[in-house]
Amino acid sequence: MKTALIALTIFVTALSCKDSNDEHAGHVEQVTVSDSGLDALVRPTDEFVLSGIAVTTMQKHEEQIEIEALGSIAYDTKETGSIAARASGRIERLYVRYRYQKIRKGQHIMDIYSPEVLTAQQNLLFLLKNDPANNSLVEAAKERLILLGMSSQQLQQVIRSGKASPVVAVYSGYGGHIHEAANGTMEDEAGKMKDISLLTAELSVKEGMYLQKGQSVFSIFNPDRAWVLLNIYGESQSLVRTGNTVRIVPETVPGKDFRAKIDFIEPFYRKENKTLTARVHFDNSELRIPIGSQVRATVFGNTRDASWLPKEAVLSLGLKQVVFRRVGDGFRAQAISTGISNKQYVQVLEGLDETDSVAINAQYLMDSESFIKIKQ
């Protein structure tokens, strides 16, 4: 009897413990955990970033447009002269010897032996001796000699001496560097000056060569009057105007930077170049910047009233521009449409509201080992 009572007590105790455990288990299943911080942590890293980086917002104000451009120094074609044979004949003497030799205005360049000039002088002397009162014929004979290249001093010398000479002297009407008659462009001539072997090369024009009437023999380029040719790319072409101030920094002599104005914008694309060319004339007599030098330039355009973001806040992904917009405790990548930019700011056309906050440094949040999933 005693044994049966003990067994019954153990059975009842075991049954009571089971019910208690079942009740506790049912209570645990009903408990839920809620934490917004954990929700942000488990989001994909390619579309949401947690960071305490500083933020900024779009600012609407006027900003001066500054366009960066590259270019080169070239001869000013308005200051280019030509030395031509005004009478057919043979080069008797040549007084210049090599390419790019510096000459001054009025310098004696060559002597041409010309039977045509000799005949015209003899006709003038015949008229002065036999019909000096016939002013019309005498003046016509003098005019013909002037057209054949004789100077007024040479003509008076013939009249005073009464002797005809078949040799006519040719002088330069310009000062600068002498080049053989150019067949290429100004850029071609500037490019040749970079080749050291050509700087002291002999002229192909030699004494004894025959020249045709009107044949161009030499070209004279004045390095004291030059221009900068700036390449303006497509996105900036509508912003550049004649009269805009430009700051020029030569790469060879950065300390000789200067300011000038755009004088002319060529209305066409140059060969093998899909940029417009802006010309900036300047006085090179004191600067002495070598022709052909490469330059960097900043074109100061007009001001524009628009919505702007700091340049560091916008990340370029090739064809798309991205900002990191503040969402709760983190940032979400978002595509925006941008317009013009300068050294400090980028114009925002659409994609953001004025109340949106974005990371002030987008590159800081960029993960180089993953892609960015953009919210459109």
Helices and strands as residue ranges (DSSP letters): H 2-29, H 36-41, E 49-50, E 55-56, E 59-75, G 77-79, E 81-84, E 89-94, E 102-103, E 108-113, H 115-130, H 135-147, H 152-161, E 167-171, E 176-180, H 186-192, H 196-199, E 210-211, E 216-221, E 225-232, H 234-237, E 245-250, G 254-256, E 258-261, E 264-265, E 276-283, E 294-310, G 311-313, E 315-317, E 320-327, E 330-341, E 345-350, E 358-359, H 362-365
